[in-house]
Amino acid sequence: MGLNLEEQKAVDRFRQTVVEPSMSSLVILDFWAEWCGPCKALTPVLEKVAAEYADKGVILAKVNVDEEKFIAAQFQVKSIPTVYAMFQGQPVADLTNARTESQLKQMLDQILGQLPVQPGAGGDAAAAQQLDIEQFIAMGEDVLSGGDAERAAGIFAQVIDMAPDNAPAQAGLLRALIAAGHLAEAKAALKAIKQNPALADDPAIIAAASAIELADNQVDDSELSALRADAQANPEDMDKQLAFAEAAFAAGARDEAADTLLAMVERDREWNDSAARAKLLQIFEAVGLEDEWVVTMRRRLSKILFG
């Protein structure tokens, strides 16, 4: 009996993310799950070592056993974390017992000494490194969106070690630092970035700079509550509305912030040189123009402005 549609999709994903890269690179294949404590402890070790060994042709691929049950079953995964080294489509070593950097590096060194692993297809080291960089940036974004800002910052920092002029990595690090509450560190990093002509005018950096500026309005919970109450009690006071909107967004209450600013635009779009609209556009830039939330809020703004 053949594979059903979902199983075929799973196989295709696995082929693209693991089998095809393993034709020339050594793939560290990590089976994990969100609820697995040991997996969370091992993940930073795998990410760090994979980044350090990227120029040797090593990449990291992760399989969530809850989302990819068919693939996990094919590998007969009975406990997690389970970690294999894959080369040319086949498992060549079980790395599960390597729980420290030194243990993992020792095993990888042995494997790399025995197999014709190339840094990239056709020996193109630059192409291989670029693939690794893109994978790590995507991983960093996933980790950041999942709420682990500290680990995301570590992933972006590893990419920057490989490619200091990579704007998405630099911007990702800035956003991760903000999310982790390290605003002063983010400001210092941005100051250094602005000295680099290759990065200063990049849209991703500009958006991250907007996020830093917006985060600068953060207040404690009691002050935010006071600003909210003040704004609700004085709906016609535009200064109080703006103060609350800025603090709300910095606190992560972006729906409240947007609702307040949109109401301000609807009430008086020209107030203070269109300050409410300008603040909305700054928020959209900081969050990302392709973000679904931003798309929705931009539609609401357009409806107010143009009917």
N, C-alpha and C positions, 0 to 999 in steps of 0.2 A: 504494500500500500504506500502511495506517495505521500509527500509532505502536504499539510494543509497550507492555506495562504499565510497565516501568522508564522508558522514554522519556517516557511520559505523566506519570509521577510527577515526573520532572525538569522537564518543562515547567510543571507545576502549581507546583512549588517556586519556579521562576524567576518565574512570574507574580506570586506572592504577595510575594516578597522584592525584586523589581526592577521589573517592569512596573507593578503597581498603585501603588506609591509614586511612580513616575516620572510618573504622571498629573498631579501637582501639584508634586512636588519634583524637584530635579536629583539624579540618582543617579550617584555615582562607582562605576563597575563595575570591580572589580579581579580579573583572572584570575591565579591564583597556584598554587604547589604547595609542599609542605613541604620538598622537596629543593632549591628554587631560592634560591640565595644572594642575587641581586639583589632578589628578592621580599621577603626578610626585611629588606633594607636600606631598601626603599621603603615597606613597611607602616607604620612609625611616622610617616613623613611624611604619608601618606594619612590616618591616624587623627587626627593632630593638626590638620591643615587641615580635615578634615570636622567635627571638634568645634568649631573656631573659626567655621566657616561654617554651623553648624546653624541659627542663627536667621535665616539667609538662604534657608533651604529646601534645604540640601545634606545628603545622607545618603550613607553608604558601604555598599556591598554587595560581598561577596567570593565568588568562585566558585573552588573548588578544582578544577583541571582534571583531576586524577586521579580525583576522586569524581564530577564532573559532565562526563564526556567528551562526552555528547550535546550539552549546551549549548555547550561550548567548540567543538565541530565546527560548530555553527550559526553561530558568530561567526568561523569560519575562523581560530581562534587557532593560530598557527604557532610562536610563541615567547612566553616569559613573562619578566617581567611584561608583560601587555597591559592597558591601562586605557582605558576609554571613559567619556564623559559621556552619560548616558541621560536623555531627556526625552520624556514621553508615549509610552513604549514603543519609542522609536527612538534609535539612537546619533546624537548631535549633534556630537560632537567626539572625536578621538583624543588622550587625555592621556598616552599612553605615554612620550613624550619629556620630560615634566615630572618631573624627578627630585629637585628641591629644593622647599622650601616656597614660595620666592618665585616660581619658575616655575609651580607649580601654582596659586597664588593669582592670578597674572596671567591665566592661562587661564580660571580660574573667573570672575573679574571680567568678562572679555570676554563669556563665555557668558551670565552672569546679566544683563548689560546688554542682551542681544539677545532673551532669551526671557521669557515671562510666568510665571516660576517663582514659586510662592506658598510662604510658610512652612508651609502646611498646608492640608489640604482645607477649602475654604470660608474660607480666610484665617485659620484658627485657629492662631495662632503657638504658643500654649501646648500645644495637642494635638500639633503637629509636634515641639516640643522634647521632650515626654514620650516620643514614639515614638523620637526619637534617643537619649534617655537610656536607654531600655530596650534598644535595640540595642547601645549601647556597653557597658552592664553585662553583657549576654550575651556580647559579644566579650571583655570583660575576664575573665569566668569561664572562657571557652574557652581563652584564652591562659594563664591561671593553671594550669588543669588540664593544659595541655600542657607545663608546666614552665618557662615564661619569666616568672618572677615580676617581674623588673625592668620588662618591657614592660607586664605586667598592671597594675603599680602606676601606670605612666604613664597608662594608659587610665582607670583609676578616678579618678586625680587630675583628668583632663580633665572627667569627669562632675561631680566635686565643684565644679569651677569654674563649671559651668552650674547646678548645683543643690546648694548646700552642705548642705541638710537631707535629702539622699537617703540613707537608712540603708543600703540594699544597696551603694551605691557606697562609703560610708565604711567599712562592714564589709569590703568587698572589698579596699580599700586596706590596711586593717590586716592582713588575711590574706596579702596579697601582700608586704607589708613583712616579715612573719614568715618567709615562704618564701624571701625574698631575703637573709635573715640580718640585717636591720636592726631588731633587737629594740628597741633604745633609741628609735629613731625611732617604732616602733609604739606603745611605751608613752607617748611624748610626745603622739602623735596621739590616743590613747585618753583621756588626761587632758583634752585640749581638748574632745573629744567629750562627755565626761561633764558638761561645763559647759553643754551645750545641752539644754534640757528636751525638745526635739522628738526627740532622738536617744538620750538616756541610757538609757531603758527599752525601747528597741526590741529584739526578740528577736535580730535579726541582729547588733546591737552587743554584746549580752550573750554571744552565742556566740563572737564574735571576741575579747572580753575573756577568755573561758575559754581560747581558743587561745593568747593572750599569756601567761597564767599558766602554762599547760602548757609553753610554749616556754622559760620561764624555768628549766626543769630541765635544759637542754641541757648536755652535757659533751663533752669531746673523745673521740676514738675509743679511746684507750688507757684512759681512765677508764670508758667504757662497757663495754669488754671486761672490766675488773676487776670492775665491778658485776655483769655477767652471770655471771662465774665464781663470784663470792661467792654469788649467789643460787642457782646450780645446786648449789653445795657445801653450802648450808644451806637446804634446802627448807622446813624448819619455822620458819625465822626470818622472820616476817612483815614486820618492818621492812626487812630486806634485799630481800625480794621487792618491796615497794612502791617502794623507792629505785630498783631496776632498772627496774620498769615505768614510772616517771615519766621516767627518763632515756631509755629505749627509745622512748617515744612522742615525746619532744622531738627525738630523732634521726631520726624518720621510720619507725621499726620498729614500726608500730602493731599488727601481728599479734602480735609478741612481747609487746608491752605488754598487749594484751587477753588473750592466753593466760595470762599471769602473773596478772593481776587476777582472771580467771574462776576460776583454780585456787585463788586466795586465798579467794574467796567460797565456793567449794565446800568448802574446808578449814574455814573459820570465818567465816561471814558476819557475825557480830556483832563481830569483832575491831576494837578501836579505834573504837567507834561506827560500825561498818559502813564503815570508811574505803575498803576496796577497791571496794565497790559505789558509793560516792560518787565515787570517782575515775573509775570506768567511766562513770557518768552525765555527769561533766564532759567526758570525752573524746567521748562521743556528741554532746553539745551543741556542742562545738567543731567537730567534723567536719560535723555537720548531720544532723538526725533523719531526713531523707528519703534520706540516702546509703545505697546498697545495702550497703556494708560495715557500717554502723551497724545496719541492719535485721537483717543476719545475726547480728551480735554480740548484739543485744538478744534475739533468739530463744534464743541459747545461754544468756544470763543468765536468761531466764524459765524455761528448762528446769531450770536449777540451783535456782532459787528455788521453783518451783512443781511441778516434776516432770513 
